Each structure stands twice: as structure tokens, then as C-alpha cells.
Amino acid sequence: MAWRIRYQAWIDQIPPGIGPMSGQLSPLGGGVGGSGPSQTLAFFDTVSPFIGGSGTGTALTAGDITSLLTSMTTDLSTQMNANLGRMNGFLTGGG
């Protein structure tokens, strides 16, 4: 048996005047993931890392979880860094 991790993440540019109140927006309050009036860029798993599980009978171990999460953060970091120009364009109304 194998295990995999799937994930998604959003980066929101919070416009002036929203500040800490952005945390109060409902998930259905507008935009993806409750971003309200924010400009948002979504990222999804492009790697879907698989792991066999190194425990008894392919059970997951703490080391397996660490490996899956490391794969996830590497993938998200690569995607976000590749989109820095687009995200920074949000500051001037682009994107």
C-alpha cells in the first residue's frame, strides 16, 4: 500500500483598509477561500508525492510524514517563487 499527500494553498494580497478584519471573512464571503476583496493566487499539488510507508505492513511513521511534508513544501516553494512577479503585481493592480 502507498500513501500520498494532496494539498492546495492560496496567497491573498490584503488591500489597504482590510487589515486584521480579513480573518473574519467567511469562506463564502467572496473570492477563493474567503479572500473577500483580496487578489488571490491559488497553488495546487503538482507532485502528489507517494510513499510506501516504512512501518509494519507499510504503516506510516513520523519519518514518512516528514518526507511527505518536505515534498509538499518544496513543491509549493517552487511554484510560489516562480510566481513572485505575478504576486507582486497585485500591489499595483496587476496580476
Secondary structure, DSSP 8 states (H G I E B T S, - for coil): --EE---EEEEEE--TTTGGGGGG--TTSSTTTT-TTSEEEEEE-SS--EE---SGGG---HHHHHHHHHHHHHHHHHHHHHTHHHHHHGGGT--
